[in-house]
């Protein structure tokens, strides 16, 4: 298949720059298979689910991963934390990074040591660095900026709006955006109706949202991400009447566990048309950029009718991408 098969015209004015308030006021396009789609809002999600369903969310927390630091000489360095490698160890990009050497420390503007360079790795696209975090989590959150996608031009007034209400351990360079629509009140309402809430973790990297740069999907090298699905969570999912994944990241965690027969580790699972679905029945997801692996996953889930759904959403002026509205897809339709 060609990545050109996953292109569409995205009107720039529909790319949401700010989230709606409250979270659950986001619009929700309901997939009805061959019948016309229905229009709802996330606040009414309970009307689409049934007792015995299990709703699965990704509880990863976004770290303010863009840091503006300086060398001991005073030279400025921009650091973008990409992914945790272990306790206090991260892989990152640095600009400029040509003269940085292992052992060098970088400082905040007030003179506090924030990170220490521990290694460097060259790749065809860019050099990445391994660093040790010297600052506390509170210091990092005070110093850093949220690494918003480039199509969002301003930092949100409230940084918590780029975090889900169930975010736990800081580790991701991007938010699991479908989960941004859920509120504690809505989750409590679902639980009262007999719908279980299960948490999994998938560390979201910035490569998740990047357009595919090769034409043939067979030539695309899928990035790897760290995932974890607790044994109790996996048992509950296997016993569920239906599994509703909130977001492509929750989907990837669940399907990786089922495909690899491992409950944690790293996954390079590329879900594409022809994939044998093992766990997820419904998928609540935002609208994605053209020519991305996320859109490829959507076609694997519901086939080419994603085009009709996207056309409907654009015609009805839905808000698109990370801060935009959502849709609820059902692969069994």
C-alpha positions, 0 to 999 in steps of 0.5 A, a space after each residue: 500500500 502507498 501512504 498516498 492512500 491516506 491523504 485528505 484535504 485538511 482545512 487549516 482553519 479547522 485545526 483546533 488551537 485550544 481545547 473546548 471547555 469543559 473537556 466533555 463538551 467536545 463533539 463526538 461523531 458516532 460511526 454507524 457503519 453503512 448508515 449515516 453517522 450520528 452526532 453527539 458530544 463526549 458528555 453523552 458517551 454513556 448512551 453509546 456504551 453498555 453494562 459489561 463494557 470495559 473502557 481502557 485509557 492510557 494513563 501516561 503523563 506528558 513531561 514538559 519536555 522542551 527545556 531552554 538551558 545553557 552550558 557552563 560557558 553561557 551558550 544556549 541549548 534547547 533540549 527536547 526530551 524524547 523518551 525515558 530510558 530508565 530511572 532519571 535517564 532520557 534520550 533527547 535531541 539537543 540544538 545546537 549539540 555538535 560540541 556537547 560531550 559526555 559528562 557535560 552539565 547543562 544549567 537553568 538560567 538561575 544556575 541550577 544543574 538540570 541535566 548531565 550528558 551521558 552519551 551520544 548516538 548518531 543516526 541518519 536523520 539526527 544525533 540523539 543524546 542520552 542524559 541523566 536528569 539532575 533536577 527534581 520533577 517539580 523543577 522540570 515542570 517549572 522549567 519546561 514547556 509542553 512539547 505541543 505539536 507544531 500545528 498548535 502555535 501557542 501554549 495553553 493557558 492551563 498546562 493541565 489541559 494537555 494532560 488527562 485527568 488520570 495521568 500518572 507517571 511522567 514519561 511521554 513527549 506527547 499526550 494521548 489526546 483522545 483521553 483529554 475529553 474525559 472528566 472524573 465526573 464522566 468516568 464516575 457516571 460510566 462506572 455507576 452504569 456497570 462500565 469498568 475503567 481500566 488503565 494501561 500505559 504506553 509512552 507516547 513519542 513524538 514520532 507517533 504524530 509525524 507524517 510517514 516520509 516514504 511512499 510504500 508502507 512496506 518501507 516504513 520503519 515503525 518507531 518503538 514505544 514502551 508499553 505496560 498492561 497489568 495482569 489484572 487489567 488484561 484479565 478484565 479486558 479478556 472477560 469484557 463484553 466489549 473493549 472500548 479503547 480510548 485513543 490509538 495509544 491504548 489500542 496499541 498497548 492492548 494489541 501489542 500485549 495480545 500479539 506479543 504475549 508480553 504484558 510490558 516491554 517495547 513494541 514496534 507493532 504497525 497496525 495496518 489493513 489486514 491486521 488480525 484484531 485481537 482485543 479492541 471492539 470500539 475505538 474513541 479517537 481524535 481526528 488525525 493528520 493526513 499520511 500518518 500511521 495513526 490514519 493507517 490504523 484507522 483504516 485497519 479498524 473500519 476500512 475505507 469508510 474513514 474517508 466518509 466519516 472524515 468528510 462528514 466531520 469536515 463538512 460539519 466543521 468539527 475541530 481537528 487534531 490534538 485539541 479537536 473533537 473525537 469520533 467513536 468507531 465500531 469495527 464490527 459494523 
